[in-house]
Amino acid sequence: MYTNKKVHNKRTKLTKVSRKGKKETVQLRMSGKFLEENGFKQDGMVDILIREELLIIQPLKNEL
């Protein structure tokens, strides 16, 4: 689980995505040095856990 002592709060806006011939949907984009500083590497894989109004994104340590 989370062991890094740094804690980051980040607010970002959800935006809509329109694709030709498809229904509009919501998009969440994240970027910044804080991601890599906390184990999220470029081209790395993540696990996403979604529970009632809670989103947990965790980098995969042992990718397949």
ROLO-44476 format. One record per residue: x, y, z of N, C-alpha, C in turn; residue in one letter; residue number from 1. Coordinates in nm, 2 decimals. Each point is the difference from the previous one (the first is absolute). Example, Ala and Ser with C-alpha at 12.3 -4.5 7.8 and 13.67 -1.06 7.14 Angstrom:
<sites>
1.32 | -0.57 | 0.78 | -0.09 | 0.12 | 0.00 | 0.09 | 0.12 | 0.00 | A | 1
-0.04 | 0.11 | -0.07 | 0.09 | 0.11 | 0.00 | -0.08 | 0.11 | 0.08 | S | 2
</sites>
This chain:
<sites>
0.08 | -0.12 | 0.00 | -0.08 | 0.12 | 0.00 | 0.09 | 0.12 | 0.00 | M | 1
-0.06 | 0.12 | 0.02 | 0.07 | 0.13 | -0.01 | 0.10 | 0.01 | 0.11 | Y | 2
0.13 | 0.02 | -0.03 | 0.10 | 0.02 | 0.11 | 0.08 | 0.13 | -0.02 | T | 3
-0.02 | 0.07 | -0.11 | 0.07 | 0.12 | -0.01 | -0.05 | 0.10 | 0.10 | N | 4
0.10 | 0.08 | 0.06 | -0.04 | 0.09 | 0.10 | -0.06 | 0.13 | -0.05 | K | 5
0.03 | 0.03 | -0.13 | -0.06 | 0.12 | -0.06 | -0.15 | -0.02 | -0.03 | K | 6
-0.08 | 0.10 | 0.03 | -0.14 | -0.01 | -0.04 | -0.03 | 0.11 | -0.09 | V | 7
-0.07 | -0.03 | -0.11 | -0.04 | 0.10 | -0.10 | -0.15 | 0.01 | -0.01 | H | 8
-0.05 | 0.11 | 0.00 | -0.14 | 0.03 | -0.03 | 0.00 | 0.07 | -0.13 | N | 9
-0.07 | -0.05 | -0.10 | -0.01 | 0.06 | -0.13 | -0.14 | 0.01 | -0.04 | K | 10
-0.04 | 0.12 | -0.04 | -0.14 | 0.02 | -0.06 | 0.02 | 0.02 | -0.15 | R | 11
-0.09 | -0.07 | -0.07 | 0.00 | 0.01 | -0.14 | -0.15 | -0.01 | -0.05 | T | 12
-0.02 | 0.05 | -0.12 | -0.13 | 0.00 | -0.05 | -0.03 | -0.12 | -0.09 | K | 13
-0.12 | -0.05 | 0.01 | -0.04 | -0.11 | -0.09 | -0.05 | 0.07 | -0.12 | L | 14
0.04 | -0.05 | -0.12 | -0.05 | 0.06 | -0.12 | -0.08 | -0.10 | -0.08 | T | 15
-0.07 | 0.05 | -0.10 | -0.08 | -0.10 | -0.08 | 0.08 | -0.03 | -0.13 | K | 16
-0.02 | -0.12 | -0.04 | 0.06 | -0.05 | -0.12 | -0.11 | -0.04 | -0.10 | V | 17
0.01 | 0.05 | -0.13 | -0.09 | -0.03 | -0.10 | 0.07 | -0.08 | -0.11 | S | 18
-0.05 | -0.12 | -0.03 | 0.06 | -0.07 | -0.11 | -0.11 | -0.02 | -0.11 | R | 19
0.05 | 0.01 | -0.12 | -0.09 | -0.01 | -0.12 | -0.10 | -0.12 | 0.01 | K | 20
-0.13 | 0.02 | 0.00 | -0.09 | -0.10 | 0.00 | -0.02 | -0.07 | 0.14 | G | 21
0.06 | 0.05 | 0.10 | -0.01 | -0.06 | 0.13 | -0.05 | 0.10 | 0.10 | K | 22
-0.05 | -0.06 | 0.11 | -0.06 | 0.09 | 0.11 | 0.11 | 0.07 | 0.07 | K | 23
-0.02 | 0.13 | 0.05 | 0.09 | 0.07 | 0.07 | 0.03 | -0.07 | 0.14 | E | 24
0.12 | 0.01 | 0.04 | 0.04 | -0.06 | 0.13 | 0.10 | 0.09 | 0.07 | T | 25
0.04 | -0.03 | 0.12 | 0.08 | 0.08 | 0.09 | 0.15 | -0.05 | -0.01 | V | 26
0.09 | 0.10 | 0.02 | 0.14 | -0.04 | -0.01 | 0.07 | 0.07 | 0.12 | Q | 27
0.10 | -0.07 | 0.05 | 0.08 | 0.05 | 0.11 | 0.15 | -0.01 | -0.05 | L | 28
0.06 | 0.11 | -0.01 | 0.14 | 0.01 | -0.04 | 0.09 | 0.04 | 0.12 | R | 29
0.11 | -0.07 | 0.01 | 0.10 | 0.04 | 0.11 | 0.14 | 0.00 | -0.06 | M | 30
0.08 | 0.10 | 0.05 | 0.13 | 0.00 | -0.04 | 0.08 | 0.08 | 0.10 | S | 31
0.13 | -0.02 | 0.01 | 0.08 | 0.08 | 0.09 | 0.11 | -0.08 | 0.05 | G | 32
0.11 | 0.06 | 0.05 | 0.11 | -0.07 | 0.06 | -0.04 | -0.08 | 0.12 | K | 33
-0.10 | 0.04 | 0.07 | -0.04 | -0.07 | 0.12 | -0.04 | -0.14 | -0.03 | F | 34
-0.05 | -0.03 | -0.12 | -0.03 | -0.14 | -0.04 | 0.12 | -0.09 | 0.00 | L | 35
0.11 | 0.04 | -0.07 | 0.12 | -0.07 | 0.00 | 0.07 | -0.01 | 0.14 | E | 36
-0.01 | 0.11 | 0.07 | 0.06 | 0.00 | 0.13 | -0.07 | -0.10 | 0.10 | E | 37
-0.12 | -0.04 | -0.04 | -0.07 | -0.10 | 0.09 | -0.02 | -0.13 | -0.07 | N | 38
0.09 | -0.04 | -0.09 | 0.00 | -0.13 | -0.05 | -0.08 | -0.03 | -0.14 | G | 39
-0.05 | 0.11 | -0.06 | -0.07 | -0.01 | -0.12 | 0.09 | 0.03 | -0.11 | F | 40
0.05 | -0.10 | -0.07 | 0.10 | 0.01 | -0.11 | -0.06 | 0.01 | -0.13 | K | 41
0.07 | 0.07 | -0.09 | -0.05 | 0.02 | -0.14 | -0.02 | -0.14 | -0.06 | Q | 42
-0.11 | -0.02 | -0.07 | -0.04 | -0.13 | -0.06 | -0.02 | -0.11 | 0.10 | D | 43
-0.01 | 0.03 | 0.13 | -0.03 | -0.10 | 0.10 | -0.15 | -0.03 | 0.00 | G | 44
-0.03 | -0.11 | 0.07 | -0.14 | -0.04 | 0.01 | -0.05 | 0.03 | 0.14 | M | 45
-0.13 | 0.02 | 0.02 | -0.05 | 0.03 | 0.13 | -0.12 | -0.09 | 0.03 | V | 46
-0.03 | -0.01 | 0.12 | -0.13 | -0.06 | 0.05 | -0.09 | 0.11 | 0.04 | D | 47
-0.13 | -0.01 | -0.04 | -0.10 | 0.10 | 0.04 | -0.11 | -0.07 | 0.08 | I | 48
-0.02 | 0.05 | 0.12 | -0.10 | -0.05 | 0.08 | -0.11 | 0.11 | 0.02 | L | 49
-0.12 | -0.04 | -0.03 | -0.11 | 0.10 | 0.01 | -0.10 | -0.05 | 0.10 | I | 50
-0.03 | 0.08 | 0.10 | -0.11 | -0.02 | 0.10 | -0.07 | 0.13 | 0.01 | R | 51
-0.12 | -0.01 | 0.06 | -0.09 | 0.11 | 0.02 | 0.07 | 0.14 | 0.01 | E | 52
0.01 | 0.07 | -0.11 | 0.06 | 0.13 | 0.00 | 0.15 | 0.01 | 0.05 | E | 53
0.07 | -0.11 | -0.02 | 0.14 | -0.01 | 0.03 | 0.07 | -0.07 | -0.11 | L | 54
0.11 | 0.06 | -0.05 | 0.08 | -0.06 | -0.11 | 0.14 | -0.02 | 0.06 | L | 55
0.06 | -0.12 | -0.01 | 0.13 | -0.03 | 0.05 | 0.08 | -0.04 | -0.12 | I | 56
0.11 | 0.07 | -0.03 | 0.09 | -0.04 | -0.12 | 0.13 | -0.03 | 0.06 | I | 57
0.05 | -0.13 | -0.03 | 0.12 | -0.05 | 0.06 | 0.09 | -0.05 | -0.11 | Q | 58
0.13 | 0.04 | 0.00 | 0.09 | -0.06 | -0.10 | 0.02 | -0.15 | 0.02 | P | 59
0.00 | -0.08 | -0.11 | 0.03 | -0.14 | 0.01 | 0.15 | -0.02 | 0.02 | L | 60
0.04 | -0.07 | 0.10 | 0.14 | -0.03 | 0.03 | 0.05 | -0.11 | -0.09 | K | 61
-0.07 | -0.10 | -0.02 | 0.05 | -0.12 | -0.08 | -0.10 | -0.01 | -0.12 | N | 62
0.04 | 0.07 | -0.11 | -0.09 | 0.00 | -0.12 | 0.02 | -0.13 | -0.07 | E | 63
-0.10 | -0.04 | -0.07 | 0.00 | -0.13 | -0.08 | 0.07 | 0.02 | -0.13 | L | 64
</sites>
